[in-house]
């Protein structure tokens, strides 16, 4: 076969996304991400993140979005000798250097000049491509390949990738889903299926379940926050800097507008109204603050609902009760103050799976106090502290943070509807929405049970040619 697909990550789990499309003697990579949690041993470890597959024939890297499990190994790809362009959407081109600067500082080097050299190289390679526009990657005697990016609705700038390939008279349209977003998520338009695809590589993070409706999750968020804040505790939300933080700010601002000072006093509980009027929202993450600013600057990529709020004078990502903490000293002071005070507060801090970042200091200081609450709003990979807190917290267990055990007496909640990933029904709709059904569907980026469940659902609607790479 002169047109083929190979997988270099996100095969045995949900991280390390990296897929190769071979067209004749050339090829491209779709994403080049870090492995995380228990999966950090599958192709890359903390001490060895080298690229362990041939890249001499790779003509370009196409980035679906800038989450670290999709882009974190780009510096190692450059170190391995990759010299091609990095193709991505226009918002992703703005955000990619920011996320990689943070990743380089944490896991590569603190040498500022070296970081700047790497970032300069990345910026020079970036090729921003507008959505819905075909871009030629190569066209020579060995074959041709063009790609087109379509909105994926996962985070700002996210895309799924359509590939038009030709080699030795063989023509194919291939689609790589990247990470698809859930419909009706705030801020971003929902993904629409491609018009056609011969082969599809699709994610399955939530291939075994559906999310709550937006209305349900919004009121569940309201209920959790009001209950948690009534006793003067802190609600700690581990959140990824890109996407989840901005969606939560959007939803919290809407709750304040509805149940706080903007509500009808005659129909409101005065205690509830007071909670929302005095509630302080803290974003304690320089990276999240940076991406929130970028989100604000890129309003043309927002959906109609969010744009309408702005036209009404609302500021869903910049409102009166929002405080942003940048400096490390201010961070440490906030941890100490909130651990001792009884002031209601919601803190959004990275990282989303509690595997590092400022959220760890909050957890160390607050997990043992039953006044506090931990609210998870996203997927927690196996082997991460977040998964352990979610699993053992309700049983009064403990979690290991930086080599020490911490008892979990804080209440632990999960509102799954805030995942930035499509649910099972959304994934099925995406594939069945393709007018000409694909002859092959490859399921990646999910736990084994999620992939098997999605495969079963796709079979049940009459689709064929479904395979799970890496599974016997």
N, C-alpha and C positions, 0 to 999 in steps of 0.2 A: 504494500500500500504506500503510495507516494505522499498521501496526506494522512498524518497520524497524530495521536494525542498521547503524551506521556505525563505522568504525575510525579512531582518531586516534593509534595507536601499536602497537608489536609486530606490525607488518605486514610490514616488510622485514627483520626480524631478531628478536632475543629480548629486547629491552629496550623501555622506554617504554610499557608496557601502558596502554591507555586506549581503552575501547570505549563506544559510545553506543547506548542502546536508546530508540528514538522510539516513543511511543504517542500517536497523535493529534497534538495540538499541544504535548505535553509530552514530557519525556524524563528519563533518568537517565544518569549515567556509571558504568561499572564500572571502577574504578581510574583513577589519574592519575599515571603513573610517569615517572621520568627515563630519558632515553636515555643509553647508556654505550658506551664504546669507539668503534669506527668509526661506530656508529649515532648518535652524538651530533650528526651533521649532518642526521639525518632528522626534521625538524620542530622541533628545538631544538639550539642550540649553546651553548657556554660563556657567550657574551655575550648570548644571546637565548633565554630559556626561557619566553617569554610563551605564553599559550594562544591558538592561532591558528585557533580555530573558535568559532562562536556558542554562547553559554551562557545566553542570556536565558530559554530554555524549559527549562533543566535544573533539575529539582525536587530532586534528591538525588544524592549521590555514594555508591556502595557500594564498600567496600574489601574485596578478597578476602583480603589479608594485607599485612604491613607491610614487606616488602622494598622497598628504595629504588626499584627499577625498576617498582614498582607504586604507590608513594605519593609519590615525590620531588617531583612538581610540584604537590602540594596547596597550598603557600604561593602559588604563581603563580596557581592557580585562584581562591584567595581574593582576590588582588590584582586579578584580572580582573573581580571583582564577584559571584562566586558566593556566595549567601546561604543555601543550603539545608543540610539535615542531612547528616552523614557517618555512614552506616550501616555497622556492622561487628560482628564477633563480640565477646563479652565480653573474652576475652584480648587481642584486637587493640586494643580501646579503651584498655587499660592500656599497651600497648606503643607505640602510634602516636605519642603526644607525645614519647616517649623517642627514637625513631628520627628524628623530624623535628627535634628539638632539635639532634641531632648533625649532621644535614644542613644546617640553617640556619647553624650555626657554621662549617662547612667551606665552603659554597658561596654563602652569602647575606650574612651580616653577623656581626660579633663584638659588635655593640651589644646588651648584655644586656637592656636595657629593651625594645628592639624585638623581640628573640627572645621575651621573656615575653609581650608583647602578642599576637604571632602564635600562640604556644602556648595562651594564654588563649582566643583566638578559636576555635581548633581544639577545645579541651576543651569549650567551650560548645556546639559543634555536634555532638559525638559522640552517637550513639544506639546503645548496645550492644544487640544482639539475640541472645537465646539460640539455639543451634542447633535446627534442626527446628521452628521456630516461624514461622508466616507473619506478616509485618509489612506493613501497608498504607502505601504511599508516597503515593498520591493516589487520589481517587475523586470525579470531578466530571463535568460534562456532556461534557468532551472525551474521557473514558475513565477507566480505572482500572488501577492497577498495584500488585501486592503482591510482596514478595520473601521468600525463605526461604533461610537459610544452612545448608549441610551440611558436615560435616567433610571437609577435603581432604587431610589427612595430610601436608602439605608442611612447615610449621613450626607452632609453637604458635599457635592462633587462626586458622589458614588455613581458608578456606571456598570451596566453589564456590557459585554463586548460581543459584537457581531463580527465575524470574520468571513470574508469572501476569498476563497482559496482556489488556485488552479495549478495543476502540475501534470505534465504528460497527458494532456487532454482530459484530465479528471477535474471536475468542478464540484465544490462543496461550499455550503453555507454552514458555519459552525458558530455556536453561541456559548460563551462562558458567563455564567450568571454573576460571578463575584458574590457579594452578599446582597440579597434582596431585602428591601424594607417592607414593613407591614403597611397595608393600606390604612388610610385615615390617620396616619401619624401626623402630629403637628409640624409645621414649617416646610415640609418637602412634598412635592407631588408624588403620588403612588406610581410604581413601575407599571408599564404597559407591555404585554408580551410582544415578541418580535413577529413580523409578518410571516416569516418562514425560517426553518432550520432543519438541516439534515441530521446534525448531531448537536446534543446539548450536554454541557457539563453544569450540573446544578448543585447548589449548596443544600444542606439538610440539617442545619443547626437545630431547628425545631421541627424536624420532619416527622416527629411522633406526637405532636400536640398543636392545639390552636391557642391563641392568646385571648384574653378577655377583650370585650369590646372597648372602644375608647371611652364611652360613657361610664361603663362599669369600673374601669381601671382608674378613671379620674376621681370617682366618688370613693373608691377604695383608698386612693392616695389621701383624699380629704379625711376619711375616717381614721386612718392610721395616724396621720399627723395630729389631728385634734385629740385623739386618745393619748398619744405619746406626750404631747405638749402640756396636757392638763396638769401633770404633776411637776412641771418645771424642769423636765429633763431635756437632753439634747437628742435629736434624731440625726443619726449619722447615716448618710447615703453614699456608699462607695460608688463612684460613677466615672465612666470613661470621659476623658477630656473633650472628645469630639463626638457630637451627636447626642448622647444620653444627657449630658449636662445641660445642653441648650434646650432639649425637649422638656426636661423637668422644670427648668426656669420658666418656660412658656406656660406650662400647666399650672405651676404654683402662682404665677402672676394672675392667671385667669381665676384661680380660686380666691385670691385676695380681692380681686375686682368684684367677684360675685358675692362673697360672704363677709367681706370686711367693710371698709368705709364706703364702698359702692353699693352695698346691699340696702334693701328696704327695711328700716328699723322695725316697722310694725310686724314684719313677718320673720324676724330673725331672733335667734337666741342671743341675748346680750353677752353671755359668757363666750359663746362661739365667736361672735363678732369681735370681741376684745382680743381673743387669741389671734385672729387673723390681722387685726389692726396693729398689734404690738410684735408680731412675729418677725424675727430677723432671719434672713436667709444669707448664709455665708458660702461663698465659693472659695475654697482654700486650695488653689492649684494655679500656679502661674501659667501652665500650659492651657488649662481650661479657660482661664481669663483671656489668653491670646486668641483661642479659637472662638470664644464668644464674641470677641471684637470682630474677628473675620466674618463670622456669621452675620453680624449686624451690617458689615460693609458690603456683603453680597446679597442684599435684599432682592435683586432681580431673579435670584434662583429660588426664592421662597415660593410657597404655594399661595393660592388666591385667598385662603382664610387668613393667613398671617399678614399678607399685604393689606387686607382690609382693616385689620386691627391698627396697623401703623397709620393708615389714612384717617382713622378715628382719633388719633392722638395718643394711642396706647403704645407702650414701649415694652414688649414682652421679654426682651433680653437685657433691659436696663431700667429697673424700677426703683422706687424710693427705698424699699426695705431690703434691698440687695447690697451686700458688702463683699468686696473682693479682697482677699489677702494675697499679697505677693511675697514679701520678704520672709526669710526663714525665721528671723527673730519674732516677727508678728505672728507667724504660725505657732511657734512654741508658746507665746503668750496667750494665744487664743485657746490652745489645748488646755493650758493650766487654768485659765479663767473659767472655761465652760465646765471643766471637771469639778470645780469647786462651787460654782454658782448654781442658782435655781432659776435661771432665766431661760424661757423657752427659745429654742434656736434650732434651725435646720442647717446642717453642714453637708455640703457636697464636696467630697475630696477624692482625689485619685490615689490608687488605681482601682478600676472597676471590680477586680477579683481579689483585692486586698493583698496582692503579691508584692507590694512595694509602694513607694510614694508616701505622701503625707497622711493618708488615711490610717496607716499603721500606728502612728503616734497617738491618734485619737482612740484607736481601738485599745491600745495598751492602757490608756488612762481611763477609759470609760466602760469597758466590757464588764467590769466587776460590779458596777452600780446598776441596780434594777430600775432606777428612775430613767435610765437611758434606753434608747432603742436603736437597732440597726435595721435599716430597710434596704433590701436588695431589689434592684429593678432590672437586672440583666443576668445573662447566662454566667454560671460559675463553673469553670472547667475543673475536671478531676485533678486532685493534687494541689489545688490552690487553697490558701487560707479562707477565702470566701466560701468555697464549697464546704469546708470543715465547719465554719461558723453556722452556715445554713443547715447542715446536717446535725451537728451536736449541740448547737445553742438551745433549741427547744427542749433538750433533755437535761439541761444544766451541765453540759460538758465543758471541755476546754479546747483551746486552739493554740498552736505553736506559732509565735511571732518572733522572728530574729533569734531563734534558738531557745526561747523561753516559753513556758506554758502560762496561759492566762485563762482564768475561769470566766465562763460566760454566764453572767447573771442578768445582763441587759436583755430586753425582749427582742426577738428576731422575727422580722416580717419579710414577706416577698410579695411584690406586685408584678407578676410576670408580664402583664400586658405592655409594660414599657420597654420590652425588648425592641431593639432596632431591626431585628430579623423578622422575616415573614414566617407565619405559622404554617402548619401542614396544609390547610385548605388553600392558603395563599400560594404556596409552592405548586400545588396541583393545578390551581387556576392559571398560573403563569404558563405551565407546560401545555395544558389543554387549550389555552387561548391561542396557541400557534396554529394558524389556519391550515397549513400542511404539516401534519404530525411528523416529528423526527423519527428516523429509523433507529437511532441509538440515543439512549439517555444514560449518562454517567453520574452517579450520585456520590458526592464528596462532601467534605467539610461538615462532619457530624459524628456523634457517637454511633457505635454499631447498631444499637437498638433503634435510633432515630432513622438511620439509613434504611434499615430493613422495613420499618413501618412505612416510610415514604414509598419505597419500592412496591410494597403491597397495595398502597392506595393508588399508585399510578397504574398498576396491573388491573385493579378493579374498575378503572374507567376505560379499559381497552387498549392501553398503550403497550407497545412491545419493545424489545431490544434494550431492556433496562438492565444495567450492570452496576456493581459496586466494586470499583478498583481496590485491590489489596485485600479483598475478602475471598476466602476459599469458597 
